[in-house]
């Protein structure tokens, strides 16, 4: 029984093509769009932390 070569993992059907397509879509997004989304997310997190801390401060001041 001769030693037959096994299929290497890197030759999985479509794996390279899926990665290439994903990277093409990722690189196609303009930097300005990514920056705007990140800034909006940062602002949303900042305002939610501020409003949460204000609410807890008001509750501690008011007598129950």
C-alpha positions as CSV (number, residue, x, y, z in Angstrom):
1,X,0.0,0.0,0.0
2,X,1.8,3.2,-1.1
3,X,1.7,6.4,0.9
4,X,-0.8,8.7,-0.8
5,X,-0.5,12.4,-0.2
6,X,-3.3,13.8,1.9
7,X,-5.2,17.0,1.0
8,X,-3.6,20.0,2.8
9,X,-6.0,22.1,4.9
10,X,-5.2,25.2,2.9
11,X,-6.8,23.7,-0.2
12,X,-10.3,23.6,1.3
13,X,-12.7,24.4,-1.5
14,X,-13.7,28.1,-1.5
15,X,-11.8,29.2,1.7
16,X,-9.4,31.4,-0.1
17,X,-12.1,32.8,-2.4
18,X,-14.4,33.6,0.6
19,X,-11.5,35.5,2.3
20,X,-10.6,37.4,-0.8
21,X,-14.3,38.5,-1.3
22,X,-14.6,39.6,2.3
23,X,-11.4,41.6,2.1
24,X,-12.5,43.3,-1.1
25,X,-15.8,44.4,0.6
26,X,-13.9,45.5,3.7
27,X,-11.4,47.7,1.8
28,X,-14.2,49.2,-0.3
29,X,-15.7,51.0,2.7
30,X,-14.5,54.6,2.7
31,X,-12.5,55.8,5.8
32,X,-14.9,58.7,6.3
33,X,-17.8,56.3,6.7
34,X,-15.9,54.2,9.3
35,X,-14.8,57.3,11.2
36,X,-18.3,58.7,11.3
37,X,-19.7,55.4,12.7
38,X,-17.0,55.1,15.3
39,X,-17.5,58.7,16.4
40,X,-21.3,58.2,16.7
41,X,-20.8,55.1,18.7
42,X,-18.3,56.9,21.0
43,X,-20.8,59.7,21.5
44,X,-23.6,57.3,22.3
45,X,-21.5,55.6,24.9
46,X,-20.4,58.9,26.4
47,X,-24.0,60.3,26.7
48,X,-25.3,57.0,28.2
49,X,-22.6,57.0,30.9
50,X,-23.3,60.7,31.7
51,X,-27.1,60.2,31.9
52,X,-26.7,57.0,34.0
53,X,-24.4,58.8,36.5
54,X,-26.7,61.8,36.7
55,X,-29.7,59.5,37.4
56,X,-27.8,57.7,40.2
57,X,-26.7,61.1,41.7
58,X,-30.3,62.4,41.7
59,X,-31.6,59.2,43.4
60,X,-29.0,59.5,46.1
61,X,-29.9,63.1,46.8
62,X,-33.7,62.5,47.0
63,X,-35.0,61.0,50.2
64,X,-37.0,57.9,49.8
